[in-house]
């Protein structure tokens, strides 16, 4: 979402997490761009991403609880209000 058309994107480019969120760490491979179209209603790209993980084939997953989530949410809320 929200990828402006002045950004040069090619089919086959890799998509990684940015690290701008405290939820997802930086540099985790999401997948590759499989389709790129202009969104006729805006100046943004409409992209399809082929995921790098086949979720139907996962046998084991780990859930990690962030014990600082409440504090992080509070800090983020306070930051937005200033």
Secondary structure, 3 states (H helix, E strand, C coil): CCCECCCCCCCCCEEECCCCCCCCCCCCEEEEEEEEEECCCCCEEEEEEEECCCHHHCCCCCCCCCCCHHHHHHHHHHHHHC
